Amino acid sequence: MVFPFLKTRKSPIWNRIAEDDSTRLRLKYDTYYHIFEKQQGTRVYKDGREYVMLSSNDYLGLSQHPKIKEYGKKAIEEWGSSTTGARLANGGRIFHQELEEKLAAFLGKEACHVFSAGYLGCASSVTGFAERKDVIFADKNLHSSLWSGIKLSGARCERFSHNNPAHLSEILREEEEETTKLFVLEGVYSMEGHIAKLPDFVELGKSHQAFIILDDAHGFGVLGNQGRGTADHFDLTKEVDVLSGSFSKSLAGAGGFVASSEDAIEYMRSHSKQTIFSAALSPASCKCAEAALEIIQTETEHREKLSKNLSRYRSILKNLALDTWESETPAIPIVLGEKEKVYFFWKALMEKGIYSIISIAPGVPPGKDLIRTAISAAHTEQDLDQIEEALTYAASKI
Ligand SMILES: Cc1ncc(COP(=O)(O)O)c(C=O)c1O
């Protein structure tokens, strides 16, 4: 018998917290969760030092755009800070509907639903459709939001090697013809910058009657006509059943979306818990996304500047013989292969005033430990000069 007064009142979870190695190491090396006191364009400030931001996903450089700020302020004036609840419970607002209609039309889909985070939208693009008895075929390198959706759906999941339709085809041969199949893909893989081999996946999808879900968080705004994304880039919008994405990259906002047919969106609204039980996208975030969507259709200069910056950045990386994992987009990894090398490279960049992010296994495949960088239309020539100097210095250190 255990006497109640001898019992420790502490849950073992407090030991787990106190002894956690990944947190201890993260705090020791101080690589993540930095707090900046100020931001001006691509420059961020911390402890009196200035850094060029090289890891944010503001691909089109719109985060300080005056029109976006104006729409956001006006939305708060008119609607306040939040609708304080899920849309199923206390309703959506006209600004949700307007953004959804505009986004659906832009993407070439009938309907759309917007979420308060890209993570929720992308998870819902799976949980809204997959059932326990289905089989999901997933690229090994998917984003965490999609893995969450896959797990929550309860469906069996078969992984195929990254962006490898031939491997998927092999796996499919093992499956019963009558199982309901879903393919979960990304348009542009966030860590690697690879563009999905969508034409081959669509072909396979057709021959196996698969339902294709494409998370295009990093293709949206960058690829395709006016930034309609990866499906549009390949002229395969109709063949992709569900498109999902985020407002926090090219649209420089917060929130996410799922786009498909009207029937499919209504179906998702009945079946995805992330859609049913999570508060609506805020008025300011919604109107900021709408402003950004208008900008990408009317101001071509941002994509032009991105492409100019991208070619200079690529040539800097090439001259230094750095391994960029054959990235084809503004999301560019610098693969160094070992976590020690990655750490020293990252520190050298910090020393020279460049802020980037480390990604190591298991976040990336073993041997692919990397520095993840992203180039923006907002980077100036001066930023790029500083990036070049810092990369040259960091490369000499490893
Ligand atoms: C491929 C992909 N999907 C979904 C998300 C989630 O988007 P958000 O950060 O806007 O929630 C991200 C963000 O990192 C992403 O890279």
The ligand as an ORCA input file, in Angstrom:
! r2SCAN-3c Opt
* xyz 0 1
  C       4.302     22.366    -47.639
  C       3.682     23.104    -46.502
  N       2.387     22.869    -46.206
  C       1.775     23.507    -45.203
  C       2.433     24.433    -44.430
  C       1.718     25.095    -43.288
  O       1.482     26.430    -43.553
  P       1.417     27.528    -42.386
  O       2.811     27.717    -41.878
  O       0.904     28.735    -43.108
  O       0.508     27.019    -41.331
  C       3.767     24.712    -44.696
  C       4.505     25.711    -43.885
  O       5.629     25.591    -43.550
  C       4.413     24.028    -45.753
  O       5.703     24.247    -46.019
*
